[in-house]
Amino acid sequence: MKSEETYTLSQTLLDILACPACKGKIEHIEADEKLVCRGECQRRYPIRDGIPVMLIDEAVLPTKE
């Protein structure tokens, strides 16, 4: 179920967030309501009700193509 409301994360928050799995930088993908690790693991973390869920167990690994 996708929320109709979109949330914007502050740049200050994005600057201090790091991937809990590989410690890589995080990028906010607003259209998908996800935070994407730009480090080694490339995990995608959900944002629920404007709150980043930075739990490794909640992350989605990239597909191998």
CYANA upper distance limits for C-alpha pairs under 8 A (distance plus 0.5 A):
  3 SER  CA     49 ASP  CA      8.42
  6 THR  CA     30 GLU  CA      8.13
  6 THR  CA     33 GLU  CA      8.08
  6 THR  CA     50 GLY  CA      8.07
  7 TYR  CA     30 GLU  CA      8.23
  7 TYR  CA     49 ASP  CA      8.13
  7 TYR  CA     50 GLY  CA      5.71
  8 THR  CA     30 GLU  CA      7.86
  8 THR  CA     50 GLY  CA      7.91
  9 LEU  CA     13 LEU  CA      7.34
  9 LEU  CA     14 LEU  CA      7.57
  9 LEU  CA     28 HIS  CA      8.32
  9 LEU  CA     50 GLY  CA      8.11
 10 SER  CA     14 LEU  CA      6.96
 11 GLN  CA     15 ASP  CA      6.52
 12 THR  CA     16 ILE  CA      7.13
 13 LEU  CA     17 LEU  CA      6.72
 14 LEU  CA     26 ILE  CA      7.19
 14 LEU  CA     27 GLU  CA      7.75
 14 LEU  CA     28 HIS  CA      8.03
 15 ASP  CA     26 ILE  CA      8.46
 17 LEU  CA     25 LYS  CA      7.67
 17 LEU  CA     26 ILE  CA      6.91
 18 ALA  CA     23 LYS  CA      5.61
 18 ALA  CA     24 GLY  CA      6.06
 18 ALA  CA     25 LYS  CA      5.74
 18 ALA  CA     26 ILE  CA      6.29
 18 ALA  CA     37 CYS  CA      8.33
 19 CYS  CA     23 LYS  CA      5.02
 19 CYS  CA     24 GLY  CA      5.67
 19 CYS  CA     25 LYS  CA      6.98
 19 CYS  CA     26 ILE  CA      6.95
 19 CYS  CA     37 CYS  CA      6.48
 19 CYS  CA     39 GLY  CA      8.30
 19 CYS  CA     54 MET  CA      7.91
 20 PRO  CA     54 MET  CA      7.45
 20 PRO  CA     55 LEU  CA      7.74
 20 PRO  CA     56 ILE  CA      7.22
 21 ALA  CA     41 CYS  CA      7.86
 21 ALA  CA     56 ILE  CA      6.94
 22 CYS  CA     39 GLY  CA      7.25
 22 CYS  CA     40 GLU  CA      6.92
 22 CYS  CA     41 CYS  CA      6.81
 23 LYS  CA     39 GLY  CA      7.69
 24 GLY  CA     37 CYS  CA      6.52
 24 GLY  CA     38 ARG  CA      6.47
 24 GLY  CA     39 GLY  CA      4.49
 24 GLY  CA     40 GLU  CA      7.28
 25 LYS  CA     37 CYS  CA      6.37
 25 LYS  CA     38 ARG  CA      5.94
 25 LYS  CA     39 GLY  CA      6.44
 26 ILE  CA     35 LEU  CA      6.71
 26 ILE  CA     36 VAL  CA      6.05
 26 ILE  CA     37 CYS  CA      5.16
 26 ILE  CA     38 ARG  CA      6.40
 26 ILE  CA     39 GLY  CA      8.40
 27 GLU  CA     35 LEU  CA      6.04
 27 GLU  CA     36 VAL  CA      5.65
 27 GLU  CA     37 CYS  CA      6.89
 27 GLU  CA     38 ARG  CA      7.33
 28 HIS  CA     33 GLU  CA      8.13
 28 HIS  CA     34 LYS  CA      6.66
 28 HIS  CA     35 LEU  CA      5.10
 28 HIS  CA     36 VAL  CA      6.88
 29 ILE  CA     33 GLU  CA      6.46
 29 ILE  CA     34 LYS  CA      5.84
 29 ILE  CA     35 LEU  CA      6.48
 29 ILE  CA     36 VAL  CA      7.59
 30 GLU  CA     34 LYS  CA      7.19
 33 GLU  CA     46 PRO  CA      6.96
 33 GLU  CA     47 ILE  CA      6.06
 33 GLU  CA     48 ARG  CA      8.49
 34 LYS  CA     44 ARG  CA      6.77
 34 LYS  CA     45 TYR  CA      6.02
 34 LYS  CA     46 PRO  CA      5.21
 34 LYS  CA     47 ILE  CA      6.08
 35 LEU  CA     44 ARG  CA      6.14
 35 LEU  CA     45 TYR  CA      5.48
 35 LEU  CA     46 PRO  CA      6.87
 35 LEU  CA     47 ILE  CA      7.70
 35 LEU  CA     52 PRO  CA      7.94
 36 VAL  CA     42 GLN  CA      6.91
 36 VAL  CA     43 ARG  CA      6.48
 36 VAL  CA     44 ARG  CA      5.00
 36 VAL  CA     45 TYR  CA      6.79
 37 CYS  CA     41 CYS  CA      7.37
 37 CYS  CA     42 GLN  CA      5.12
 37 CYS  CA     43 ARG  CA      5.86
 37 CYS  CA     44 ARG  CA      6.83
 38 ARG  CA     42 GLN  CA      6.13
 41 CYS  CA     61 LEU  CA      8.10
 42 GLN  CA     61 LEU  CA      7.28
 42 GLN  CA     62 PRO  CA      6.81
 43 ARG  CA     59 ALA  CA      6.37
 43 ARG  CA     60 VAL  CA      6.06
 43 ARG  CA     61 LEU  CA      5.27
 43 ARG  CA     62 PRO  CA      6.75
 44 ARG  CA     59 ALA  CA      5.80
 44 ARG  CA     60 VAL  CA      5.58
 44 ARG  CA     61 LEU  CA      6.98
 44 ARG  CA     62 PRO  CA      8.00
 45 TYR  CA     52 PRO  CA      7.66
 45 TYR  CA     53 VAL  CA      6.63
 45 TYR  CA     54 MET  CA      6.48
 45 TYR  CA     55 LEU  CA      8.03
 45 TYR  CA     58 GLU  CA      7.22
 45 TYR  CA     59 ALA  CA      5.17
 45 TYR  CA     60 VAL  CA      7.14
 46 PRO  CA     52 PRO  CA      6.72
 46 PRO  CA     53 VAL  CA      6.12
 46 PRO  CA     54 MET  CA      8.16
 46 PRO  CA     58 GLU  CA      7.95
 46 PRO  CA     59 ALA  CA      7.49
 47 ILE  CA     51 ILE  CA      5.81
 47 ILE  CA     52 PRO  CA      4.85
 47 ILE  CA     53 VAL  CA      6.27
 48 ARG  CA     52 PRO  CA      6.95
 48 ARG  CA     53 VAL  CA      7.49
 53 VAL  CA     58 GLU  CA      7.68
 54 MET  CA     58 GLU  CA      7.91
 54 MET  CA     59 ALA  CA      7.97
 55 LEU  CA     59 ALA  CA      7.00
